[in-house]
């Protein structure tokens, strides 16, 4: 992603769709940990880190 962090968040319009990515060429080595976070998020066990939220890309409306 543009800020070099992963994306792990629900789709803003489809609650049962998750968006996971942003790993670039080095992301493969984080796959197991990211997969665990995705599983926890989908099952409702843990919320994804806020720095992975899609909302960080929204432009300020002011």
HTML snippet that shows the backbone in 3Dmol.js (N, CA, C, O; Angstrom):
<script src="https://3Dmol.org/build/3Dmol-min.js"></script>
<div id="view" style="width:600px;height:400px;position:relative"></div>
<script>
const pdb = `
ATOM      1  N   UNK A   1       0.839  -1.188   0.000  1.00  0.00           N
ATOM      2  CA  UNK A   1       0.000   0.000   0.000  1.00  0.00           C
ATOM      3  C   UNK A   1       0.884   1.252   0.000  1.00  0.00           C
ATOM      4  O   UNK A   1       2.099   1.169   0.178  1.00  0.00           O
ATOM      5  N   UNK A   2       0.269   2.373  -0.196  1.00  0.00           N
ATOM      6  CA  UNK A   2       1.033   3.620  -0.303  1.00  0.00           C
ATOM      7  C   UNK A   2       1.764   3.987   0.986  1.00  0.00           C
ATOM      8  O   UNK A   2       2.768   4.699   0.946  1.00  0.00           O
ATOM      9  N   UNK A   3       1.267   3.506   2.135  1.00  0.00           N
ATOM     10  CA  UNK A   3       1.955   3.794   3.399  1.00  0.00           C
ATOM     11  C   UNK A   3       2.793   2.605   3.884  1.00  0.00           C
ATOM     12  O   UNK A   3       3.289   2.610   5.010  1.00  0.00           O
ATOM     13  N   UNK A   4       2.945   1.606   3.043  1.00  0.00           N
ATOM     14  CA  UNK A   4       3.774   0.429   3.300  1.00  0.00           C
ATOM     15  C   UNK A   4       3.267  -0.448   4.443  1.00  0.00           C
ATOM     16  O   UNK A   4       4.037  -1.205   5.034  1.00  0.00           O
ATOM     17  N   UNK A   5       1.982  -0.349   4.755  1.00  0.00           N
ATOM     18  CA  UNK A   5       1.350  -1.218   5.739  1.00  0.00           C
ATOM     19  C   UNK A   5       0.394  -2.160   5.027  1.00  0.00           C
ATOM     20  O   UNK A   5       0.006  -1.914   3.885  1.00  0.00           O
ATOM     21  N   UNK A   6       0.019  -3.226   5.694  1.00  0.00           N
ATOM     22  CA  UNK A   6      -0.971  -4.140   5.148  1.00  0.00           C
ATOM     23  C   UNK A   6      -2.358  -3.515   5.206  1.00  0.00           C
ATOM     24  O   UNK A   6      -2.582  -2.516   5.891  1.00  0.00           O
ATOM     25  N   UNK A   7      -3.269  -4.117   4.483  1.00  0.00           N
ATOM     26  CA  UNK A   7      -4.685  -3.772   4.546  1.00  0.00           C
ATOM     27  C   UNK A   7      -5.396  -5.018   5.051  1.00  0.00           C
ATOM     28  O   UNK A   7      -5.242  -6.101   4.486  1.00  0.00           O
ATOM     29  N   UNK A   8      -6.170  -4.864   6.107  1.00  0.00           N
ATOM     30  CA  UNK A   8      -6.977  -5.955   6.644  1.00  0.00           C
ATOM     31  C   UNK A   8      -8.216  -5.317   7.236  1.00  0.00           C
ATOM     32  O   UNK A   8      -8.191  -4.805   8.356  1.00  0.00           O
ATOM     33  N   UNK A   9      -9.307  -5.351   6.475  1.00  0.00           N
ATOM     34  CA  UNK A   9     -10.523  -4.668   6.912  1.00  0.00           C
ATOM     35  C   UNK A   9     -11.712  -5.228   6.153  1.00  0.00           C
ATOM     36  O   UNK A   9     -11.559  -5.848   5.100  1.00  0.00           O
ATOM     37  N   UNK A  10     -12.892  -5.003   6.698  1.00  0.00           N
ATOM     38  CA  UNK A  10     -14.126  -5.369   5.994  1.00  0.00           C
ATOM     39  C   UNK A  10     -14.336  -4.428   4.818  1.00  0.00           C
ATOM     40  O   UNK A  10     -13.925  -3.268   4.846  1.00  0.00           O
ATOM     41  N   UNK A  11     -14.978  -4.947   3.795  1.00  0.00           N
ATOM     42  CA  UNK A  11     -15.374  -4.106   2.672  1.00  0.00           C
ATOM     43  C   UNK A  11     -16.383  -3.093   3.203  1.00  0.00           C
ATOM     44  O   UNK A  11     -17.248  -3.466   3.995  1.00  0.00           O
ATOM     45  N   UNK A  12     -16.308  -1.833   2.799  1.00  0.00           N
ATOM     46  CA  UNK A  12     -17.200  -0.815   3.364  1.00  0.00           C
ATOM     47  C   UNK A  12     -18.679  -1.008   3.028  1.00  0.00           C
ATOM     48  O   UNK A  12     -19.537  -0.455   3.716  1.00  0.00           O
ATOM     49  N   UNK A  13     -18.995  -1.778   1.988  1.00  0.00           N
ATOM     50  CA  UNK A  13     -20.396  -1.953   1.590  1.00  0.00           C
ATOM     51  C   UNK A  13     -20.880  -3.396   1.699  1.00  0.00           C
ATOM     52  O   UNK A  13     -22.087  -3.637   1.674  1.00  0.00           O
ATOM     53  N   UNK A  14     -19.985  -4.345   1.818  1.00  0.00           N
ATOM     54  CA  UNK A  14     -20.359  -5.756   1.892  1.00  0.00           C
ATOM     55  C   UNK A  14     -19.756  -6.357   3.154  1.00  0.00           C
ATOM     56  O   UNK A  14     -18.570  -6.685   3.191  1.00  0.00           O
ATOM     57  N   UNK A  15     -20.575  -6.499   4.181  1.00  0.00           N
ATOM     58  CA  UNK A  15     -20.081  -6.894   5.503  1.00  0.00           C
ATOM     59  C   UNK A  15     -19.388  -8.256   5.517  1.00  0.00           C
ATOM     60  O   UNK A  15     -18.504  -8.490   6.342  1.00  0.00           O
ATOM     61  N   UNK A  16     -19.775  -9.147   4.621  1.00  0.00           N
ATOM     62  CA  UNK A  16     -19.182 -10.486   4.628  1.00  0.00           C
ATOM     63  C   UNK A  16     -17.970 -10.607   3.708  1.00  0.00           C
ATOM     64  O   UNK A  16     -17.510 -11.717   3.440  1.00  0.00           O
ATOM     65  N   UNK A  17     -17.447  -9.482   3.223  1.00  0.00           N
ATOM     66  CA  UNK A  17     -16.265  -9.469   2.357  1.00  0.00           C
ATOM     67  C   UNK A  17     -15.126  -8.774   3.099  1.00  0.00           C
ATOM     68  O   UNK A  17     -15.293  -7.679   3.635  1.00  0.00           O
ATOM     69  N   UNK A  18     -13.982  -9.421   3.119  1.00  0.00           N
ATOM     70  CA  UNK A  18     -12.794  -8.852   3.753  1.00  0.00           C
ATOM     71  C   UNK A  18     -11.766  -8.506   2.692  1.00  0.00           C
ATOM     72  O   UNK A  18     -11.612  -9.232   1.710  1.00  0.00           O
ATOM     73  N   UNK A  19     -11.071  -7.413   2.883  1.00  0.00           N
ATOM     74  CA  UNK A  19      -9.999  -6.993   1.982  1.00  0.00           C
ATOM     75  C   UNK A  19      -8.682  -7.194   2.725  1.00  0.00           C
ATOM     76  O   UNK A  19      -8.475  -6.649   3.809  1.00  0.00           O
ATOM     77  N   UNK A  20      -7.800  -7.980   2.126  1.00  0.00           N
ATOM     78  CA  UNK A  20      -6.508  -8.282   2.737  1.00  0.00           C
ATOM     79  C   UNK A  20      -5.450  -8.132   1.663  1.00  0.00           C
ATOM     80  O   UNK A  20      -5.545  -8.762   0.610  1.00  0.00           O
ATOM     81  N   UNK A  21      -4.456  -7.316   1.908  1.00  0.00           N
ATOM     82  CA  UNK A  21      -3.407  -7.139   0.911  1.00  0.00           C
ATOM     83  C   UNK A  21      -2.402  -6.096   1.336  1.00  0.00           C
ATOM     84  O   UNK A  21      -2.241  -5.798   2.519  1.00  0.00           O
ATOM     85  N   UNK A  22      -1.732  -5.551   0.346  1.00  0.00           N
ATOM     86  CA  UNK A  22      -0.745  -4.513   0.594  1.00  0.00           C
ATOM     87  C   UNK A  22       0.629  -5.035   0.929  1.00  0.00           C
ATOM     88  O   UNK A  22       1.483  -4.276   1.385  1.00  0.00           O
ATOM     89  N   UNK A  23       0.862  -6.322   0.711  1.00  0.00           N
ATOM     90  CA  UNK A  23       2.128  -6.916   1.111  1.00  0.00           C
ATOM     91  C   UNK A  23       3.288  -6.657   0.179  1.00  0.00           C
ATOM     92  O   UNK A  23       4.445  -6.816   0.568  1.00  0.00           O
ATOM     93  N   UNK A  24       2.996  -6.256  -1.057  1.00  0.00           N
ATOM     94  CA  UNK A  24       4.065  -6.002  -2.022  1.00  0.00           C
ATOM     95  C   UNK A  24       4.925  -7.248  -2.190  1.00  0.00           C
ATOM     96  O   UNK A  24       4.446  -8.361  -1.972  1.00  0.00           O
ATOM     97  N   UNK A  25       6.164  -7.081  -2.567  1.00  0.00           N
ATOM     98  CA  UNK A  25       7.050  -8.213  -2.797  1.00  0.00           C
ATOM     99  C   UNK A  25       7.556  -8.877  -1.538  1.00  0.00           C
ATOM    100  O   UNK A  25       7.984 -10.031  -1.579  1.00  0.00           O
ATOM    101  N   UNK A  26       7.517  -8.178  -0.423  1.00  0.00           N
ATOM    102  CA  UNK A  26       8.033  -8.741   0.830  1.00  0.00           C
ATOM    103  C   UNK A  26       6.933  -9.335   1.696  1.00  0.00           C
ATOM    104  O   UNK A  26       7.225  -9.902   2.749  1.00  0.00           O
ATOM    105  N   UNK A  27       5.702  -9.221   1.291  1.00  0.00           N
ATOM    106  CA  UNK A  27       4.581  -9.651   2.123  1.00  0.00           C
ATOM    107  C   UNK A  27       4.491 -11.136   2.384  1.00  0.00           C
ATOM    108  O   UNK A  27       3.910 -11.558   3.384  1.00  0.00           O
ATOM    109  N   UNK A  28       5.062 -11.938   1.491  1.00  0.00           N
ATOM    110  CA  UNK A  28       4.952 -13.392   1.645  1.00  0.00           C
ATOM    111  C   UNK A  28       5.489 -13.880   2.984  1.00  0.00           C
ATOM    112  O   UNK A  28       4.967 -14.842   3.548  1.00  0.00           O
ATOM    113  N   UNK A  29       6.515 -13.234   3.490  1.00  0.00           N
ATOM    114  CA  UNK A  29       7.111 -13.703   4.751  1.00  0.00           C
ATOM    115  C   UNK A  29       6.222 -13.412   5.958  1.00  0.00           C
ATOM    116  O   UNK A  29       6.418 -13.979   7.033  1.00  0.00           O
ATOM    117  N   UNK A  30       5.248 -12.529   5.774  1.00  0.00           N
ATOM    118  CA  UNK A  30       4.311 -12.210   6.847  1.00  0.00           C
ATOM    119  C   UNK A  30       3.009 -13.000   6.711  1.00  0.00           C
ATOM    120  O   UNK A  30       2.102 -12.855   7.530  1.00  0.00           O
ATOM    121  N   UNK A  31       2.922 -13.834   5.679  1.00  0.00           N
ATOM    122  CA  UNK A  31       1.701 -14.579   5.383  1.00  0.00           C
ATOM    123  C   UNK A  31       1.125 -15.358   6.552  1.00  0.00           C
ATOM    124  O   UNK A  31      -0.071 -15.237   6.818  1.00  0.00           O
ATOM    125  N   UNK A  32       1.915 -16.152   7.262  1.00  0.00           N
ATOM    126  CA  UNK A  32       1.351 -16.912   8.379  1.00  0.00           C
ATOM    127  C   UNK A  32       0.756 -16.020   9.480  1.00  0.00           C
ATOM    128  O   UNK A  32      -0.330 -16.306   9.985  1.00  0.00           O
ATOM    129  N   UNK A  33       1.447 -14.966   9.844  1.00  0.00           N
ATOM    130  CA  UNK A  33       0.934 -14.066  10.886  1.00  0.00           C
ATOM    131  C   UNK A  33      -0.296 -13.314  10.395  1.00  0.00           C
ATOM    132  O   UNK A  33      -1.262 -13.148  11.139  1.00  0.00           O
ATOM    133  N   UNK A  34      -0.264 -12.862   9.147  1.00  0.00           N
ATOM    134  CA  UNK A  34      -1.410 -12.150   8.588  1.00  0.00           C
ATOM    135  C   UNK A  34      -2.608 -13.094   8.489  1.00  0.00           C
ATOM    136  O   UNK A  34      -3.739 -12.700   8.771  1.00  0.00           O
ATOM    137  N   UNK A  35      -2.356 -14.340   8.087  1.00  0.00           N
ATOM    138  CA  UNK A  35      -3.429 -15.326   8.015  1.00  0.00           C
ATOM    139  C   UNK A  35      -4.085 -15.563   9.364  1.00  0.00           C
ATOM    140  O   UNK A  35      -5.303 -15.716   9.452  1.00  0.00           O
ATOM    141  N   UNK A  36      -3.283 -15.592  10.405  1.00  0.00           N
ATOM    142  CA  UNK A  36      -3.827 -15.755  11.757  1.00  0.00           C
ATOM    143  C   UNK A  36      -4.686 -14.553  12.138  1.00  0.00           C
ATOM    144  O   UNK A  36      -5.750 -14.712  12.736  1.00  0.00           O
ATOM    145  N   UNK A  37      -4.229 -13.354  11.792  1.00  0.00           N
ATOM    146  CA  UNK A  37      -5.019 -12.149  12.076  1.00  0.00           C
ATOM    147  C   UNK A  37      -6.332 -12.153  11.305  1.00  0.00           C
ATOM    148  O   UNK A  37      -7.372 -11.767  11.840  1.00  0.00           O
ATOM    149  N   UNK A  38      -6.286 -12.591  10.044  1.00  0.00           N
ATOM    150  CA  UNK A  38      -7.500 -12.664   9.225  1.00  0.00           C
ATOM    151  C   UNK A  38      -8.484 -13.648   9.857  1.00  0.00           C
ATOM    152  O   UNK A  38      -9.667 -13.343  10.002  1.00  0.00           O
ATOM    153  N   UNK A  39      -7.991 -14.824  10.231  1.00  0.00           N
ATOM    154  CA  UNK A  39      -8.863 -15.815  10.864  1.00  0.00           C
ATOM    155  C   UNK A  39      -9.509 -15.283  12.131  1.00  0.00           C
ATOM    156  O   UNK A  39     -10.712 -15.453  12.331  1.00  0.00           O
ATOM    157  N   UNK A  40      -8.731 -14.645  12.981  1.00  0.00           N
ATOM    158  CA  UNK A  40      -9.268 -14.066  14.216  1.00  0.00           C
ATOM    159  C   UNK A  40     -10.307 -12.992  13.919  1.00  0.00           C
ATOM    160  O   UNK A  40     -11.327 -12.911  14.603  1.00  0.00           O
ATOM    161  N   UNK A  41     -10.057 -12.169  12.906  1.00  0.00           N
ATOM    162  CA  UNK A  41     -10.988 -11.096  12.557  1.00  0.00           C
ATOM    163  C   UNK A  41     -12.295 -11.664  12.015  1.00  0.00           C
ATOM    164  O   UNK A  41     -13.376 -11.249  12.433  1.00  0.00           O
ATOM    165  N   UNK A  42     -12.200 -12.607  11.089  1.00  0.00           N
ATOM    166  CA  UNK A  42     -13.395 -13.196  10.482  1.00  0.00           C
ATOM    167  C   UNK A  42     -14.242 -13.914  11.531  1.00  0.00           C
ATOM    168  O   UNK A  42     -15.471 -13.860  11.481  1.00  0.00           O
ATOM    169  N   UNK A  43     -13.595 -14.580  12.470  1.00  0.00           N
ATOM    170  CA  UNK A  43     -14.320 -15.296  13.520  1.00  0.00           C
ATOM    171  C   UNK A  43     -14.784 -14.383  14.651  1.00  0.00           C
ATOM    172  O   UNK A  43     -15.493 -14.827  15.554  1.00  0.00           O
ATOM    173  N   UNK A  44     -14.391 -13.111  14.609  1.00  0.00           N
ATOM    174  CA  UNK A  44     -14.793 -12.161  15.639  1.00  0.00           C
ATOM    175  C   UNK A  44     -14.026 -12.303  16.941  1.00  0.00           C
ATOM    176  O   UNK A  44     -14.483 -11.831  17.982  1.00  0.00           O
ATOM    177  N   UNK A  45     -12.873 -12.945  16.898  1.00  0.00           N
ATOM    178  CA  UNK A  45     -12.079 -13.148  18.111  1.00  0.00           C
ATOM    179  C   UNK A  45     -11.236 -11.933  18.473  1.00  0.00           C
ATOM    180  O   UNK A  45     -11.081 -11.605  19.649  1.00  0.00           O
ATOM    181  N   UNK A  46     -10.695 -11.268  17.461  1.00  0.00           N
ATOM    182  CA  UNK A  46      -9.867 -10.074  17.676  1.00  0.00           C
ATOM    183  C   UNK A  46     -10.100  -9.106  16.532  1.00  0.00           C
ATOM    184  O   UNK A  46     -10.338  -9.511  15.394  1.00  0.00           O
ATOM    185  N   UNK A  47     -10.029  -7.830  16.848  1.00  0.00           N
ATOM    186  CA  UNK A  47     -10.122  -6.809  15.805  1.00  0.00           C
ATOM    187  C   UNK A  47      -8.754  -6.633  15.163  1.00  0.00           C
ATOM    188  O   UNK A  47      -7.729  -6.726  15.838  1.00  0.00           O
ATOM    189  N   UNK A  48      -8.739  -6.379  13.860  1.00  0.00           N
ATOM    190  CA  UNK A  48      -7.454  -6.126  13.198  1.00  0.00           C
ATOM    191  C   UNK A  48      -6.820  -4.844  13.735  1.00  0.00           C
ATOM    192  O   UNK A  48      -7.537  -3.965  14.215  1.00  0.00           O
ATOM    193  N   UNK A  49      -5.512  -4.720  13.666  1.00  0.00           N
ATOM    194  CA  UNK A  49      -4.854  -3.482  14.100  1.00  0.00           C
ATOM    195  C   UNK A  49      -5.400  -2.279  13.329  1.00  0.00           C
ATOM    196  O   UNK A  49      -5.640  -2.368  12.125  1.00  0.00           O
ATOM    197  N   UNK A  50      -5.593  -1.173  14.010  1.00  0.00           N
ATOM    198  CA  UNK A  50      -6.170   0.015  13.366  1.00  0.00           C
ATOM    199  C   UNK A  50      -5.294   0.543  12.235  1.00  0.00           C
ATOM    200  O   UNK A  50      -5.801   1.175  11.308  1.00  0.00           O
ATOM    201  N   UNK A  51      -3.994   0.293  12.299  1.00  0.00           N
ATOM    202  CA  UNK A  51      -3.115   0.770  11.224  1.00  0.00           C
ATOM    203  C   UNK A  51      -3.315  -0.010   9.925  1.00  0.00           C
ATOM    204  O   UNK A  51      -2.752   0.361   8.895  1.00  0.00           O
ATOM    205  N   UNK A  52      -4.111  -1.088   9.956  1.00  0.00           N
ATOM    206  CA  UNK A  52      -4.419  -1.851   8.747  1.00  0.00           C
ATOM    207  C   UNK A  52      -5.787  -1.482   8.163  1.00  0.00           C
ATOM    208  O   UNK A  52      -6.203  -2.066   7.163  1.00  0.00           O
ATOM    209  N   UNK A  53      -6.488  -0.526   8.770  1.00  0.00           N
ATOM    210  CA  UNK A  53      -7.846  -0.163   8.353  1.00  0.00           C
ATOM    211  C   UNK A  53      -7.868   0.569   7.012  1.00  0.00           C
ATOM    212  O   UNK A  53      -6.962   1.338   6.691  1.00  0.00           O
ATOM    213  N   UNK A  54      -8.919   0.315   6.241  1.00  0.00           N
ATOM    214  CA  UNK A  54      -9.099   1.018   4.969  1.00  0.00           C
ATOM    215  C   UNK A  54      -9.326   2.510   5.170  1.00  0.00           C
ATOM    216  O   UNK A  54      -8.959   3.318   4.316  1.00  0.00           O
ATOM    217  N   UNK A  55      -9.923   2.873   6.280  1.00  0.00           N
ATOM    218  CA  UNK A  55     -10.270   4.277   6.520  1.00  0.00           C
ATOM    219  C   UNK A  55      -9.055   5.194   6.527  1.00  0.00           C
ATOM    220  O   UNK A  55      -9.206   6.407   6.384  1.00  0.00           O
ATOM    221  N   UNK A  56      -7.876   4.653   6.687  1.00  0.00           N
ATOM    222  CA  UNK A  56      -6.676   5.506   6.700  1.00  0.00           C
ATOM    223  C   UNK A  56      -6.412   6.138   5.339  1.00  0.00           C
ATOM    224  O   UNK A  56      -5.631   7.085   5.242  1.00  0.00           O
ATOM    225  N   UNK A  57      -7.049   5.631   4.286  1.00  0.00           N
ATOM    226  CA  UNK A  57      -6.855   6.185   2.953  1.00  0.00           C
ATOM    227  C   UNK A  57      -7.882   7.249   2.585  1.00  0.00           C
ATOM    228  O   UNK A  57      -7.766   7.874   1.531  1.00  0.00           O
ATOM    229  N   UNK A  58      -8.885   7.465   3.433  1.00  0.00           N
ATOM    230  CA  UNK A  58      -9.904   8.475   3.142  1.00  0.00           C
ATOM    231  C   UNK A  58      -9.296   9.862   3.251  1.00  0.00           C
ATOM    232  O   UNK A  58      -8.525  10.162   4.163  1.00  0.00           O
ATOM    233  N   UNK A  59      -9.666  10.690   2.300  1.00  0.00           N
ATOM    234  CA  UNK A  59      -9.201  12.082   2.345  1.00  0.00           C
ATOM    235  C   UNK A  59     -10.095  12.876   3.276  1.00  0.00           C
ATOM    236  O   UNK A  59     -11.295  12.615   3.373  1.00  0.00           O
ATOM    237  N   UNK A  60      -9.512  13.840   3.956  1.00  0.00           N
ATOM    238  CA  UNK A  60     -10.296  14.710   4.834  1.00  0.00           C
ATOM    239  C   UNK A  60     -11.283  15.501   4.012  1.00  0.00           C
ATOM    240  O   UNK A  60     -10.946  15.995   2.936  1.00  0.00           O
ATOM    241  N   UNK A  61     -12.512  15.626   4.513  1.00  0.00           N
ATOM    242  CA  UNK A  61     -13.544  16.358   3.782  1.00  0.00           C
ATOM    243  C   UNK A  61     -13.523  17.846   4.093  1.00  0.00           C
ATOM    244  O   UNK A  61     -14.317  18.599   3.528  1.00  0.00           O
ATOM    245  N   UNK A  62     -12.637  18.288   4.975  1.00  0.00           N
ATOM    246  CA  UNK A  62     -12.580  19.711   5.326  1.00  0.00           C
ATOM    247  C   UNK A  62     -11.707  20.493   4.376  1.00  0.00           C
ATOM    248  O   UNK A  62     -11.554  21.705   4.533  1.00  0.00           O
TER     249      UNK A  62
END
`;
const viewer = $3Dmol.createViewer("view");
viewer.addModel(pdb, "pdb");
viewer.setStyle({}, {cartoon: {color: "spectrum"}});
viewer.zoomTo();
viewer.render();
</script>
